[in-house]
Amino acid sequence: MTLRDALTGISGILVTPFDAEDRIAPARLVPIIDRALAAGLHIPVVNGNTGEFYSLTVDEAEAMRAEVCGMVAGRAPVLAGVGRSVKDACRLAAAAAGAGAAGLMVHQPPDPFAAPRGVVDYVRRVADAGGGLPLMLYLRNDAIGTAAIADLCAIPGVIGVKWATPNPLKLAEAIGACDPGIIWVGGLAEVWAPALYAVGARGFTSGLINIWPERSLAIHAALETGDYARARDLIAGMAAFEEVRAQELNGTNVTGVKAALRAMGRDCGPTRPPAAWPLTDAQQRKMAGFLKQNGLLH
């Protein structure tokens, strides 16, 4: 499968495992990756937000990218997240091709004083450093405006956008303003996938693939055939999982995934601050009920 084809499927955002000494423990991902790929996952993503990218050092991010590419071993194209300071992003981009990544996912700069035209300059520098690797832009704030989004998509090497704002109308406007060849991926996981599909997105990101990739693939299949009723029913069945992840200002987003993995016997360690750890008793009860109800406990 080519990278372009894979991007219209599911981008599975892998967790970053830690050991008891707070060191990265990539080997713990092996059964998670194997199950997801066996279920049909289209594109594993390393160093995304579910991977706690902003809690990692640059050295750790480089190590995780290399390890994940090795584990996937050509079974699917791997997308590698890059970001933070422009020099950090360029360093990560420059090393990605040699590690076997098929493309780069460029995190939106978190600088509070990021100007729209400055973001364009940022992405241009990352594209230059990436040595020709295709770029997917990860857009979490559409306040930069449609004109700036169009400028970003016109940068050579940019092939698409992971749209992670809950604003389908803005997405539709951006699609209309950009080259028709740009790939627009729903970046708000399964819950928002139907709404974003309805205005032109294809594919979606998923943290659920770490624990239940079969459900993610079923949702994708329903959306691809236009069966929105089926997709909504499948999404409703994972509501408790998403409700836990959305609590504490989304500070339990990764916590919920890692707590579920631990309960399932796939312990990937705790989250790092500033994410919450562990789940509260009430959150844990809700998560345990979700896992039990769906036969995910062994």
Helices and strands as residue ranges (DSSP letters): H 3-7, E 10-13, G 26-29, H 30-39, E 43-46, G 53-55, H 58-72, E 79-82, H 86-96, G 97-99, E 103-107, H 116-129, E 135-139, G 142-144, H 146-153, E 158-163, H 168-177, E 183-186, H 189-198, E 204-206, G 208-210, H 213-224, H 228-236, H 239-245, H 247-250, H 253-263, H 281-293
